[in-house]
Amino acid sequence: MRKIVLAAAVAGAALSLAACSEQTQDATSEAADSAMADAESIADDAAATATDLAADATDAANEAAADVEAAVQGETSSEAAAD
């Protein structure tokens, strides 16, 4: 008796999986494509932000180095930056 119930449950599960319509599969595929496009857009934005921040950090480091050089050599910051 249990084997018949188990077989019926397995058959029902197989039918429910097979019953997925092509429309449902297409909708799932479109949702996955949309999620992929969103992820790519976010990654591009993050990369641009990181590049901008790195440029800002480089500028700040160069300015700080010029200030230190100016202080050590008794120059103005402009003179030190020109060196």
VEXTOR-992284 format. One record per residue: residue number from 1; residue in three letters; x, y, z of N, C-alpha, C in turn. Coordinates in steps of 0.1 Angstrom, whole numbers, plus 5000, padded with zeros to 4 digits. Layout:
N
+------+------+------+------+------+-------+-------+-------+------+------+------+
: resi : resn : n_px : n_py : n_pz : ca_px : ca_py : ca_pz : c_px : c_py : c_pz :
+------+------+------+------+------+-------+-------+-------+------+------+------+
:  NUM :  ALA :    X :    Y :    Z :     X :     Y :     Z :    X :    Y :    Z :
...
+------+------+------+------+------+-------+-------+-------+------+------+------+
***
This chain:
83
+------+------+------+------+------+-------+-------+-------+------+------+------+
: resi : resn : n_px : n_py : n_pz : ca_px : ca_py : ca_pz : c_px : c_py : c_pz :
+------+------+------+------+------+-------+-------+-------+------+------+------+
:    1 :  MET : 5008 : 4988 : 5000 :  5000 :  5000 :  5000 : 5009 : 5013 : 5000 :
:    2 :  ARG : 5019 : 5012 : 5008 :  5028 :  5024 :  5009 : 5035 : 5026 : 4995 :
:    3 :  LYS : 5039 : 5015 : 4989 :  5045 :  5016 :  4976 : 5036 : 5023 : 4966 :
:    4 :  ILE : 5024 : 5020 : 4966 :  5014 :  5026 :  4956 : 5013 : 5041 : 4959 :
:    5 :  VAL : 5012 : 5045 : 4972 :  5011 :  5059 :  4975 : 5024 : 5066 : 4972 :
:    6 :  LEU : 5035 : 5060 : 4974 :  5048 :  5066 :  4971 : 5049 : 5068 : 4956 :
:    7 :  ALA : 5045 : 5057 : 4948 :  5046 :  5058 :  4934 : 5037 : 5069 : 4928 :
:    8 :  ALA : 5025 : 5070 : 4934 :  5016 :  5081 :  4930 : 5021 : 5095 : 4933 :
:    9 :  ALA : 5028 : 5096 : 4945 :  5034 :  5109 :  4948 : 5045 : 5112 : 4939 :
:   10 :  VAL : 5053 : 5103 : 4935 :  5064 :  5105 :  4926 : 5059 : 5109 : 4912 :
:   11 :  ALA : 5049 : 5101 : 4908 :  5042 :  5104 :  4895 : 5036 : 5118 : 4895 :
:   12 :  GLY : 5030 : 5122 : 4906 :  5024 :  5136 :  4907 : 5035 : 5147 : 4906 :
:   13 :  ALA : 5046 : 5144 : 4913 :  5057 :  5154 :  4913 : 5063 : 5155 : 4899 :
:   14 :  ALA : 5064 : 5144 : 4892 :  5070 :  5144 :  4878 : 5060 : 5151 : 4869 :
:   15 :  LEU : 5047 : 5150 : 4871 :  5038 :  5157 :  4862 : 5038 : 5172 : 4865 :
:   16 :  SER : 5039 : 5175 : 4878 :  5039 :  5189 :  4881 : 5052 : 5196 : 4875 :
:   17 :  LEU : 5063 : 5189 : 4875 :  5075 :  5195 :  4869 : 5074 : 5196 : 4854 :
:   18 :  ALA : 5068 : 5186 : 4848 :  5066 :  5186 :  4834 : 5055 : 5196 : 4829 :
:   19 :  ALA : 5047 : 5200 : 4838 :  5036 :  5209 :  4835 : 5041 : 5224 : 4834 :
:   20 :  CYS : 5053 : 5227 : 4837 :  5058 :  5241 :  4836 : 5057 : 5245 : 4821 :
:   21 :  SER : 5050 : 5255 : 4820 :  5047 :  5260 :  4806 : 5059 : 5267 : 4800 :
:   22 :  GLU : 5059 : 5268 : 4787 :  5070 :  5275 :  4780 : 5070 : 5290 : 4784 :
:   23 :  GLN : 5058 : 5295 : 4786 :  5056 :  5309 :  4791 : 5063 : 5311 : 4804 :
:   24 :  THR : 5061 : 5302 : 4813 :  5068 :  5303 :  4826 : 5083 : 5303 : 4825 :
:   25 :  GLN : 5088 : 5294 : 4817 :  5102 :  5292 :  4814 : 5107 : 5305 : 4808 :
:   26 :  ASP : 5100 : 5311 : 4799 :  5104 :  5323 :  4792 : 5105 : 5335 : 4802 :
:   27 :  ALA : 5095 : 5336 : 4811 :  5094 :  5346 :  4821 : 5106 : 5345 : 4831 :
:   28 :  THR : 5109 : 5333 : 4834 :  5121 :  5330 :  4843 : 5134 : 5334 : 4836 :
:   29 :  SER : 5135 : 5331 : 4824 :  5147 :  5335 :  4816 : 5148 : 5350 : 4815 :
:   30 :  GLU : 5137 : 5357 : 4812 :  5137 :  5371 :  4811 : 5141 : 5378 : 4825 :
:   31 :  ALA : 5136 : 5372 : 4836 :  5139 :  5377 :  4849 : 5154 : 5376 : 4852 :
:   32 :  ALA : 5160 : 5364 : 4848 :  5174 :  5362 :  4850 : 5182 : 5371 : 4842 :
:   33 :  ASP : 5178 : 5374 : 4829 :  5185 :  5383 :  4821 : 5185 : 5397 : 4826 :
:   34 :  SER : 5174 : 5401 : 4832 :  5172 :  5414 :  4838 : 5181 : 5416 : 4850 :
:   35 :  ALA : 5181 : 5405 : 4858 :  5190 :  5405 :  4870 : 5205 : 5406 : 4866 :
:   36 :  MET : 5208 : 5399 : 4855 :  5222 :  5400 :  4851 : 5226 : 5414 : 4846 :
:   37 :  ALA : 5216 : 5420 : 4838 :  5219 :  5434 :  4834 : 5220 : 5444 : 4845 :
:   38 :  ASP : 5212 : 5442 : 4855 :  5212 :  5451 :  4867 : 5226 : 5449 : 4874 :
:   39 :  ALA : 5230 : 5437 : 4876 :  5243 :  5434 :  4882 : 5255 : 5440 : 4875 :
:   40 :  GLU : 5254 : 5439 : 4861 :  5265 :  5445 :  4853 : 5265 : 5460 : 4855 :
:   41 :  SER : 5253 : 5466 : 4855 :  5252 :  5481 :  4857 : 5258 : 5485 : 4870 :
:   42 :  ILE : 5255 : 5478 : 4880 :  5260 :  5481 :  4894 : 5275 : 5479 : 4894 :
:   43 :  ALA : 5280 : 5469 : 4888 :  5295 :  5467 :  4888 : 5302 : 5478 : 4880 :
:   44 :  ASP : 5296 : 5482 : 4869 :  5302 :  5493 :  4861 : 5302 : 5506 : 4870 :
:   45 :  ASP : 5291 : 5509 : 4877 :  5290 :  5521 :  4885 : 5301 : 5520 : 4896 :
:   46 :  ALA : 5302 : 5508 : 4902 :  5312 :  5507 :  4913 : 5326 : 5509 : 4908 :
:   47 :  ALA : 5329 : 5504 : 4896 :  5342 :  5505 :  4890 : 5345 : 5520 : 4888 :
:   48 :  ALA : 5335 : 5527 : 4882 :  5337 :  5541 :  4880 : 5340 : 5549 : 4893 :
:   49 :  THR : 5332 : 5546 : 4903 :  5334 :  5552 :  4916 : 5347 : 5550 : 4922 :
:   50 :  ALA : 5352 : 5537 : 4921 :  5365 :  5533 :  4926 : 5376 : 5541 : 4919 :
:   51 :  THR : 5375 : 5542 : 4906 :  5385 :  5549 :  4898 : 5385 : 5564 : 4902 :
:   52 :  ASP : 5373 : 5570 : 4904 :  5373 :  5584 :  4908 : 5379 : 5586 : 4922 :
:   53 :  LEU : 5376 : 5577 : 4931 :  5382 :  5578 :  4944 : 5397 : 5576 : 4944 :
:   54 :  ALA : 5402 : 5567 : 4936 :  5416 :  5565 :  4935 : 5423 : 5577 : 4929 :
:   55 :  ALA : 5417 : 5584 : 4920 :  5423 :  5596 :  4914 : 5423 : 5607 : 4925 :
:   56 :  ASP : 5412 : 5608 : 4933 :  5412 :  5618 :  4944 : 5423 : 5615 : 4954 :
:   57 :  ALA : 5425 : 5602 : 4957 :  5435 :  5598 :  4967 : 5449 : 5602 : 4962 :
:   58 :  THR : 5451 : 5599 : 4949 :  5464 :  5602 :  4943 : 5467 : 5617 : 4944 :
:   59 :  ASP : 5457 : 5625 : 4940 :  5458 :  5640 :  4941 : 5461 : 5644 : 4955 :
:   60 :  ALA : 5454 : 5639 : 4965 :  5456 :  5643 :  4978 : 5470 : 5639 : 4983 :
:   61 :  ALA : 5475 : 5627 : 4979 :  5488 :  5623 :  4983 : 5499 : 5632 : 4977 :
:   62 :  ASN : 5497 : 5635 : 4964 :  5507 :  5644 :  4957 : 5507 : 5658 : 4964 :
:   63 :  GLU : 5496 : 5663 : 4968 :  5495 :  5676 :  4974 : 5502 : 5675 : 4988 :
:   64 :  ALA : 5499 : 5664 : 4995 :  5506 :  5663 :  5008 : 5521 : 5662 : 5007 :
:   65 :  ALA : 5525 : 5654 : 4997 :  5540 :  5653 :  4995 : 5546 : 5666 : 4991 :
:   66 :  ALA : 5539 : 5675 : 4984 :  5544 :  5688 :  4980 : 5545 : 5697 : 4993 :
:   67 :  ASP : 5535 : 5696 : 5001 :  5535 :  5703 :  5014 : 5547 : 5699 : 5023 :
:   68 :  VAL : 5549 : 5686 : 5024 :  5560 :  5682 :  5032 : 5574 : 5686 : 5026 :
:   69 :  GLU : 5575 : 5685 : 5013 :  5587 :  5689 :  5007 : 5589 : 5704 : 5009 :
:   70 :  ALA : 5579 : 5712 : 5008 :  5580 :  5726 :  5010 : 5584 : 5730 : 5024 :
:   71 :  ALA : 5579 : 5722 : 5033 :  5582 :  5725 :  5047 : 5597 : 5721 : 5050 :
:   72 :  VAL : 5602 : 5710 : 5044 :  5615 :  5706 :  5047 : 5625 : 5715 : 5040 :
:   73 :  GLN : 5622 : 5719 : 5028 :  5632 :  5727 :  5020 : 5630 : 5742 : 5021 :
:   74 :  GLY : 5620 : 5746 : 5029 :  5618 :  5761 :  5030 : 5612 : 5767 : 5018 :
:   75 :  GLU : 5604 : 5760 : 5010 :  5598 :  5765 :  4998 : 5583 : 5767 : 5000 :
:   76 :  THR : 5577 : 5773 : 4990 :  5563 :  5774 :  4990 : 5558 : 5760 : 4984 :
:   77 :  SER : 5546 : 5757 : 4986 :  5540 :  5745 :  4981 : 5541 : 5744 : 4966 :
:   78 :  SER : 5539 : 5756 : 4959 :  5539 :  5757 :  4945 : 5553 : 5753 : 4940 :
:   79 :  GLU : 5564 : 5759 : 4946 :  5577 :  5756 :  4942 : 5581 : 5741 : 4944 :
:   80 :  ALA : 5576 : 5736 : 4955 :  5579 :  5721 :  4958 : 5572 : 5712 : 4948 :
:   81 :  ALA : 5560 : 5716 : 4944 :  5552 :  5708 :  4935 : 5559 : 5709 : 4921 :
:   82 :  ALA : 5565 : 5720 : 4918 :  5572 :  5721 :  4905 : 5584 : 5712 : 4904 :
:   83 :  ASP : 5590 : 5709 : 4915 :  5602 :  5701 :  4915 : 5600 : 5687 : 4910 :
+------+------+------+------+------+-------+-------+-------+------+------+------+
***
